[in-house]
């Protein structure tokens, strides 16, 4: 059976560098909770946020994050929530993104928009 484990620090650094390279100057990439990360995309609607998530997936899955990493070893699960389309309250926005990510995990999908839950 395949056991999912957090990325080793070297791979996290590699992933962060790739994501930061495609992010805009206003975007904020941050550690969020235990083994999760959040990307805040100001002035970005739901469609654009979904497209950004697809770009992140493509960039992170296109080649291994470290030379010794199996390219198929990385499992991505992203939840996307949008302001103001999904909610105008910051706390609810985070909860909506977390719920979308939980749905992505449950449904074994790389990306789920909150609007799809």
C-alpha distance (Angstrom), angle and dihedral (degrees) to the residues before:
residue distance angle dihedral
X1 . . .
X2 3.78 . .
X3 3.80 113.4 .
X4 3.79 117.8 -157.2
X5 3.79 114.8 -138.9
X6 3.80 132.5 177.3
X7 3.78 115.4 -93.1
X8 3.80 116.6 -94.9
X9 3.83 113.5 -108.6
X10 3.83 93.1 -102.9
X11 3.80 91.0 55.6
X12 3.83 91.5 46.0
X13 3.81 89.1 53.9
X14 3.81 90.6 48.9
X15 3.81 91.7 49.1
X16 3.81 92.2 47.1
X17 3.80 91.6 50.8
X18 3.81 91.0 51.5
X19 3.81 93.4 47.8
X20 3.81 93.9 45.3
X21 3.82 89.0 50.6
X22 3.82 91.0 60.6
X23 3.82 96.8 37.6
X24 3.78 122.0 96.8
X25 3.79 122.1 -117.4
X26 3.84 91.9 -101.3
X27 3.82 94.8 49.1
X28 3.79 118.6 101.8
X29 3.81 121.2 -145.0
X30 3.79 112.5 -167.8
X31 3.79 145.0 163.3
X32 3.81 109.2 -105.1
X33 3.79 123.2 -168.8
X34 3.81 122.2 -36.5
X35 3.81 106.8 -33.1
X36 3.79 100.4 -8.9
X37 3.77 133.4 100.6
X38 3.79 132.0 -156.0
X39 3.77 129.5 -150.5
X40 3.80 116.6 -163.0
X41 3.79 112.7 -157.5
X42 3.83 110.3 -168.3
X43 3.82 117.3 -154.8
X44 3.81 91.2 15.2
X45 3.79 123.8 128.2
X46 3.81 126.0 -146.0
X47 3.81 94.3 -93.9
X48 3.81 92.3 49.8
X49 3.82 91.8 45.8
X50 3.82 90.2 52.0
X51 3.80 90.2 49.5
X52 3.81 90.3 49.4
X53 3.82 89.9 51.2
X54 3.81 89.2 51.9
X55 3.81 89.7 51.0
X56 3.82 90.6 49.4
X57 3.81 89.9 51.2
X58 3.80 92.0 48.6
X59 3.82 92.7 48.4
X60 3.82 94.5 46.5
X61 3.81 96.3 42.9
X62 3.82 98.2 41.4
X63 3.79 94.5 82.0
X64 3.82 137.4 0.4
X65 3.80 116.6 -78.0
X66 3.81 90.2 -134.8
X67 3.82 128.7 24.4
X68 3.82 92.6 -112.5
X69 3.82 96.0 46.6
X70 3.79 121.4 107.9
X71 3.83 105.4 -119.5
X72 3.81 90.2 -136.3
X73 3.82 92.7 51.2
X74 3.81 96.3 83.1
X75 3.80 115.4 92.7
X76 3.81 115.7 -169.0
X77 3.78 124.4 -164.0
X78 3.81 116.9 176.0
X79 3.77 131.3 177.7
X80 3.80 118.9 -161.4
X81 3.81 125.4 -159.5
X82 3.77 125.1 172.7
X83 3.80 137.0 -146.2
X84 3.01 121.5 -112.3
X85 3.83 97.5 -1.2
X86 3.83 95.0 64.7
X87 3.82 99.3 24.7
X88 3.79 141.5 -28.1
X89 3.83 94.5 -140.5
X90 3.85 115.7 93.7
X91 3.82 95.3 -145.7
X92 3.77 92.8 48.6
X93 3.81 89.5 46.9
X94 3.83 90.3 57.5
X95 3.81 90.8 46.1
X96 3.82 90.3 49.4
X97 3.81 91.6 51.3
X98 3.83 90.1 47.8
X99 3.81 90.9 50.0
X100 3.81 90.4 50.0
X101 3.81 89.7 50.0
X102 3.81 91.2 49.3
X103 3.81 87.9 52.5
X104 3.82 89.4 50.1
X105 3.82 89.4 53.4
X106 3.81 93.3 45.9
X107 3.81 93.6 45.8
X108 3.83 93.9 40.6
X109 3.82 92.7 -123.5
X110 3.80 126.4 140.4
X111 3.84 94.7 -137.4
X112 3.79 133.8 23.4
X113 3.80 125.0 176.3
X114 3.81 114.9 -143.2
X115 3.82 88.1 -125.6
X116 3.84 87.3 64.1
X117 3.82 95.1 55.4
